[in-house]
Amino acid sequence: MTTENKRMRTPLKKARYLGSAKEGADHFWKQRVTAVANLVLTGFLVWLVVSLIGADYATVKATIGRPLVALPLILLAVSAAIHMRLGMQVIIEDYVHGEGKKIVYLMLNTFFAILVGASIVFAVLKLSFGA
């Protein structure tokens, strides 16, 4: 290849081989599925909270201790944490400049989502199995 041909290349040549990582559709669907799950499960949470207004601790503990109540609460915690992580990931990828910062923020985002989700799951399990 001559130096003349090298000078004629456009920046598109470099970008062409950086194509899609094939993750866009997966990310899109995870975001949508968790959004729908969150709508349904949040409706359940609102119903639960309204039904427990004025109840004492023992009643709340007994209610949350039932598997048909604890499981949707745990599912909501996991779904909301995943949804939160995915949403923040998009924001970080779009607005944080510099690869080093971006990687650090994406890691912190993941750790934070795990911490929040695990804390909620722990709280529900603790109430379910005895606190």
C-alpha positions in Angstrom: 0.0 0.0 0.0 1.4 3.3 -1.0 1.6 6.4 1.2 -0.9 8.0 -1.2 -3.5 5.3 -0.4 -3.0 5.7 3.3 -3.6 9.4 3.2 -6.9 8.8 1.3 -8.5 6.8 4.1 -11.1 8.4 6.2 -11.7 7.9 10.0 -14.6 5.6 9.0 -12.0 2.9 8.3 -10.9 2.9 11.9 -14.5 3.0 13.2 -15.7 0.2 10.9 -13.8 -2.5 12.9 -15.1 -1.2 16.2 -18.7 -2.2 15.3 -21.4 -3.3 17.6 -20.5 -5.4 20.6 -23.8 -7.2 20.1 -24.9 -6.1 23.6 -27.4 -3.3 22.6 -30.4 -5.5 22.1 -29.7 -7.5 25.2 -29.4 -4.3 27.3 -32.6 -2.9 25.7 -34.6 -6.0 26.5 -33.3 -6.3 30.1 -34.3 -2.7 30.7 -37.8 -3.2 29.3 -38.4 -6.6 31.1 -37.3 -5.2 34.4 -39.5 -2.1 33.9 -42.6 -4.2 33.3 -41.7 -6.5 36.3 -41.2 -3.4 38.4 -44.6 -2.0 37.5 -46.4 -5.2 38.5 -44.3 -5.8 41.6 -44.5 -2.1 42.7 -48.3 -2.4 42.5 -48.1 -5.4 44.8 -45.9 -3.4 47.2 -48.3 -0.5 47.2 -51.2 -2.9 48.0 -49.1 -4.5 50.8 -48.2 -1.2 52.4 -51.8 0.1 52.2 -53.1 -3.1 53.7 -50.6 -2.9 56.6 -51.3 0.7 57.5 -51.8 0.8 61.3 -50.7 -2.8 61.8 -48.3 -3.6 64.7 -44.8 -5.1 64.2 -45.9 -8.6 64.8 -48.6 -8.4 62.1 -46.2 -6.9 59.6 -43.6 -9.6 60.4 -46.1 -12.4 60.1 -47.4 -11.0 56.8 -43.9 -10.6 55.3 -43.0 -14.0 56.6 -45.6 -15.7 54.3 -43.9 -17.0 51.1 -46.5 -15.5 48.8 -45.6 -12.1 50.2 -41.8 -12.5 50.7 -41.1 -13.8 47.2 -42.6 -10.9 45.3 -40.7 -8.5 47.6 -37.5 -10.3 46.9 -38.2 -10.3 43.2 -38.9 -6.6 43.3 -35.6 -6.0 45.1 -33.7 -7.9 42.5 -35.5 -6.5 39.5 -35.3 -2.9 40.8 -31.5 -3.3 41.5 -30.9 -4.6 37.9 -33.1 -1.9 36.4 -31.3 0.8 38.4 -27.9 -0.6 37.4 -28.8 -0.7 33.7 -30.2 2.9 33.8 -27.2 4.3 35.5 -24.9 2.4 33.1 -26.4 4.2 30.2 -26.0 7.6 31.9 -22.4 6.8 32.8 -21.5 5.6 29.3 -23.1 8.7 27.7 -21.8 11.4 30.0 -18.6 10.3 31.6 -15.6 11.1 29.4 -12.3 9.3 29.8 -12.1 5.5 29.8 -10.5 5.2 33.2 -13.2 7.2 35.0 -15.9 5.4 33.0 -14.6 2.0 34.1 -14.4 3.0 37.7 -17.9 4.5 37.7 -19.3 1.5 36.0 -17.7 -0.8 38.6 -19.0 1.4 41.5 -22.5 1.4 39.9 -22.5 -2.4 39.8 -21.2 -2.7 43.4 -23.9 -0.2 44.6 -26.7 -2.0 42.8 -25.6 -5.3 44.4 -25.3 -3.7 47.8 -28.8 -2.2 47.6 -30.4 -5.4 46.2 -28.7 -7.6 48.7 -29.6 -5.3 51.6 -33.3 -5.5 50.7 -33.2 -9.2 50.2 -31.5 -9.6 53.6 -34.1 -7.5 55.3 -37.0 -9.4 53.8 -35.3 -12.8 54.7 -34.6 -11.6 58.2 -38.2 -10.6 58.8 -39.4 -13.9 57.1 -37.2 -16.2 59.2 -37.2 -14.3 62.4 -35.7 -11.1 63.5 
